[in-house]
Amino acid sequence: MTTSTDTTAQRQFALDLGYRPALGRDDFLVGASNAEAAAWIDRWPDWPAPARGLAIVGPAGAGKSHLAAVWQTASGAALIAASDLTVDGVPEALGAASSAVVERMDGGVDEQALFHLFNMVVERSGSLVILSRTPPARLEFSLPDLASRLATLPVATIGLPDEALLAGVLAKHFADRQVLVRDDVIAYLVNRMERSFDAAERLADRMDRAALEGDGKISMRVARLAMADEDIGDDDGQET
């Protein structure tokens, strides 16, 4: 017989497991808002000269990191957080790779270190991909040589998703968590939620946790409570 203590432990164990997002090229959903960026990644290594890389620009949760992961697999690029870059640490950060992805550029970066990294990538005939919410031309750099280097990068912009793409992104987030959700539940969410990739990820995570604390199902009732910003884990009413 399963006791309430056993059930609580099972729920806590499930919550601690987390999930692994599917980050392959076939898992990236393409719509009007991100088609340009996806096309650039698909074209590599046949990027037009004199491009030495690419700037992928878009809001939080737009899929910048997903596209970068696809490109990393193809190019063998090193992944580096902008905040971790130091001049002395560039060789170690790049390692044996010829190319690099620099993420979270909006949070600030050591300009001399980024310039050094860019030069090393060029020397190795590689490519530099930077991920940012802001186009490089609008980031204020005090180092003119770095600003001019970054200005040579083509910019692929990812915008806010339309309804069809947002529905697909929500479905993917639930699938990554191995949760099946009815189409009518997803349609309900899409028609009422904030129109952003970041909101889709947060909503899917919150609803998944609520389901794990309940009977494991994501119902329309759970969706309604989530959209009402209530405590969706404690309601024990009838499913609808």
Beta strands, then each sheet from edge to edge (+ up, - down):
strand 1: 53-57
strand 2: 78-81
strand 3: 100-103
strand 4: 128-132
strand 5: 155-157
sheet 1: 2+ 3+ 4+ 1+ 5+
end
